[in-house]
Amino acid sequence: MNPNGMESGGEGSGVPREVPGSYGVPYVSAIRDRLDFYYNQGQDKYFESRVQKYGSTVVRINVPPGPFMARDPRVVAVLDAKSFPVLFDVTKVEKKDLFTGTYMPSTALTGGYRVCSYLDPAEPTHAKVKQMLFSLLASRKDAFIPAFRSHFSSLLATVESQLLLAGKSDFNKLNDATSFEFIGDAYFGVLPSASELGATGPAKAAKWLIWQLHPLVTLGLPRFLEEPLLHTFHLPPFLVKGDYKALYNYFFAAAAKALDDAESLGLKRDEACHNLLFATVFNSYGGLKVLLPGVLSRIAAAGEKFHQRLAKEVRAAVADAGGKVTMAALEKMELTKSAVWEALRLDPPVKFQYGRAKTDLSIESHDAVFAVKKGEMLFGYQPCATKDPRVFGATAAEFVGDRFVGEEGSKLLRYVYWSNGRETDSPSVANKQCPGKNLVVLVGRLLVVELFLRYDTFTADVGTDLLGTKVEFTAVTKATSGPDA
Ligand code: HEM
């Protein structure tokens, strides 16, 4: 396959066309579209049906939440692998105040500050905060593998007990508690449960996340309740103030070293602390709540034969490393790496990306070039781009565990976009790519490694959850050989 060849084509180099599509009648159509998005069609259908209707993967549409939370729901949607990367190019798009899309949660939820995710790289604080995070992650790099192994091996021990007692085990529930502990331990060496937070951290975090994300989710309640409660007005920040303060106190004490470093970068201590809280609880914890069930569900569904291949690879690489899980051992696990990328391709945990055109732009899809005006909001629904059949062929919508293995396979990595950049690119203070990119991929791999050092195979039931996938283990088969076998 030649991905570059697949990317080009059609009338790509012609005179820019008008972007097709329609916003309909102000307010009325935006509300009708919101109902389509949440209840009548669902996310995937909402976008796919509009691509079909207008015969174009670059279309004008409304996006939720719309009235009265968002000032303007109108966007130009980029829904193929070729046009989507315009959103990564900060010379073309401004990334100010649009992390959550066409609405922005109150800064009362973040200590009065606009935190890093809402800053454009042209704002001087962006580079300082992002540098603080790079330094923190670099300083703790040796803590990630041991912390993950210790927290997730005890999670799997609990899974086994629950399977014996009840015949099933809810991974999401265990993961919510475990990921919170893991991150606190890995980043700061301080278990949240050993602080004044006790066991309340994950619940406080989840509540604070809901206060920011409620415009974008459904809780499965009747729509006459959800529409006014979740999708029309912001939930008042004072109702989550106490929870936030308790989380903040943990960070202020546990992250003292990182905060000292932040001050030397020119950040105020409290601004740095609100940013650390956001990067840890929203970006990292929020990310792992979605990522790990997503990876697990794809591996579960891939079945026993695929499990055998993973187990063989994982155990051989660990045996070669003297029975230890090391970075070098992980690097050798081609199939494991590929399977995690494939899960990230199919189920990017953050599905929406936004950017405002800095100037008049031409945007190229596979079939045409489109004209966009300065100031227009661009929007990408990532699953459409990363399941683009023009790049990933007839199996684009399927899990192909070894898709990225080998020289040819690795050429496709430039079309994996989960980190708000290509998988072949790197985050920097000058761009908006996720600074947790390497850590996220590492954690995904470590989950696979932990599973197949422990089990030959396993089964799970897969469903949907508030923000992504829900997984329940139904059986595990203990490993019949070890890494030293
Ligand atoms: C930005 C995804 C984990 C910190 C982003 C963006 C995405 C993303 C898509 C860009 C959003 C946008 O501008 O439109 C994810 C996913 C994660 C994850 C899916 C886990 C599964 C992490 C972790 C950290 C982190 C572990 C820890 C440092 C950030 C920060 C930004 C960001 C600070 C803003 C970057 C900037 O302003 O330049 N992430 N992320 N994320 N992520 Fe992550």
Residues whose N, C-alpha, C, O or C-beta is under 5 A from the ligand:
A	BS01	HEM	F99 C116 S117 L119 L133 A279 N283 S284 G287 L288 L291 P349 V350 F352 Q353 Y354 W418 S419 N420 N431 K432 Q433 C434 P435 G436 L439 V440
